Amino acid sequence: MAALAIRRATAADAQGIHALMQALAAHEGLTPYLAATPDSLMDALADQPPRAAFLLAEIDDRAVGFVSWTRVYGIWRGEDYLNLDDLFVVEAARGAGVGEARAARLCGGGRWAGRALGGADGQPRGATLL
């Protein structure tokens, strides 16, 4: 059985993430609108705190999917919240549990830059993720 790993992406993963983003754009028919580049992704991931974050899904050390998010300040809550951006799994890896594993890692409980991920009631869910 293939080894599935879910891990936080780093700036060194920018090229691979960009390739996955190109596949997502092609799948959605939005290729002309993809403005991100490997360099812009590297910069966003290298910033402290990062301007974007990704969980990268790999099967046998090959990138097969990602979930991306940003941190946004919410005026109603008066604090940061997680803004889910994209979810994608390459077609060849669909049905292999990649999406479920990513969701479990992301939603099973976590923190982003010290902020608890919570539900609509504002109550934190789970423990530290990243």
Secondary structure, DSSP 8 states (H G I E B T S, - for coil): ---EEEEE--GGGHHHHHHHHHHHHHHHT-GGG----HHHHHHHHHSSS-SSEEEEEEETTEEEEEEEEEEEEETTTTEEEEEEEEEEE-GGGTTTTHHHHHHHHHHSS-EETTEE-B-TT--B-SS---
